[in-house]
C-alpha cells in the first residue's frame, strides 16, 4: 500500500469516525503513557491559606484621634451670642426692650417716671448679679481733672478742641465705666439667641 493511498485512506477514516488501518499505526509517533491518577480520597489536600498578619506600626506611630467635623462657632458669633444673652437678661428682669420699643408721646411724665422706675430696678439687678463695674476716671462730675500723656483714647474721650501736647486739664463730664468682672451664664448649644423674649400666650 503506497503512502499516498494510505494518507487518503486515513483522512476519510478520521473524517467518518472510523479506526485507522493497521498499516498507518507504524507511522504514528509514540505517545508516552500518562501517569496513573490517584483516587480522590488519597489526593493531597491543598494547603490552607493563612490570613495576612496586620502590619506592625512603624516606629512610634500612633492612631490618629477621630476628627470632629462639627462646625465651630467663630469669635464674632460668640460675641454676638453673649450680647444677645445679656439683652435677654435685661428684658427678663427689667422689661428694657418693651420700655424702649414703647412710643412715649402719649404718656405723661408721671407715667413715664413710674414705668422707668420698674425698668431701672430690674436692669440694676442684672448688673449687680452679673457684672462688677468701676469708674474709668474716679472723681465727681464737673470736677477739674488732668489727662496724662500717653492716655488711651478708648478710656478717655476728649470733648472740644485739644491744644498743645498732653497732659491736658479739663472738666470731668462723665467718669466712664469699666467692667472689672463678668459673670454671665454659660451659653448652651441649640438655643436661638435671636429670641430674647418668647411670646406669651395665656390659655
Secondary structure, 3 states (H helix, E strand, C coil): CCHHHHHHHHHHHHHCCCCCCHHHHHHCCCCCCCCCCCCCCCCCCCCCCCCCCCCCCCCCCCCCCCCCCCCCCCHHHHHHHHHHHHHHHHHHHHCHHHHHHCCCCCCCHHHHHHHHHHHHHHHHHHHHHHEEEECCCCCCCCCEEEECCCCCCCCCCCCCCCCCCCCEEEECCCCCCEEEEECCCCCCCCCCCCCCCCCCCCC
